[in-house]
């Protein structure tokens, strides 16, 4: 591949993005005959000035540095955009800057400075592509999987190909080559080892008391499995699905049928939603969804410094107040 000194990587598909970054690292290794010094910074924690200082100061230990700057969509100040644009026009020759955003676009001034040739956009797989992806990846690792097991895996792993790749690798390690996996195999293996994220936070909010949910929230934030906006969005999605489940049940559907209509096929997830229906009646879900809209707006303007406090208040508003909480 042609090695550039600046890239803008956009889009939510983390698996494809990480594969591209791995190609960049391999290209550096091929050219320099040595690996690059690696840095990963986050826009909410690092100023643009500190980022540029790192890029412009040479390394004592390697011939080249590769710096990921994540969350670049949050860089809004005109001076910061101008500084990044100026750097993109005249980058350090011994560094590779990778600007990362899960959105599809950064600020226009930065987009223009990087240029179309140095931007890559990574789109999520369509839902109808994921089953074939899983089957193919497991087959490459010597394991086959039946249709129900694929559905169970996709229920448990609700994110992008990076998470699906990790799940497939885990299954190939747990089961010997030549195995054919069934739904109960996948559920037993992945439910036990699932990484904490906004969806497991929802499970805590259904099954446990507030202190345990807040502990899970801290883990999600510590592992950077999403910021305030992403976590509120994921919880909103979960409560909207629960509200639709309530509507089907009140319309006379049997519980199992209602779950299938909402795409809830794994037995563990059906059990979770049976408890959720009991813990959060329909009026509670409606209030929580309205409250989530307020918190979504608040989390977009409050900044990273208040992220944890805003999310803790949201969890409290859902679990204890059942949506009856005023931000005023």
Buried (B, 14 or more C-beta within 10 A) or exposed (E): EEBBBBBBBBBBBBBBBBBBBEEBBEBBEEEBEEBBBBBEBBBBEBBBEEBBEBBEEEBEEBBBBBBBBBBBBBBEEEEBBBBBBEBBEEBBEBBBBBBBBBEEBBBEBBBEBBEEEBBBBBEBBEEEEBBEBBBEBBEEEEBEBBEBBBBBBBBBBBBBBBBBBBBBEBBBEBBEEEBEBEBEBBBEBBBEEBBBBBBBBBBBBBBBEBEEBBEBBBBBBEEEBBBBBBBBBBBBBBBBBBBBBBEBBEEEBEBEEBBBEBEBBBBBBBEBBBEBBEBBEBEBBBBBBEBBEBBBEBBEEBEBEBBBEBBBBBBBBBBEBBBEBEEE
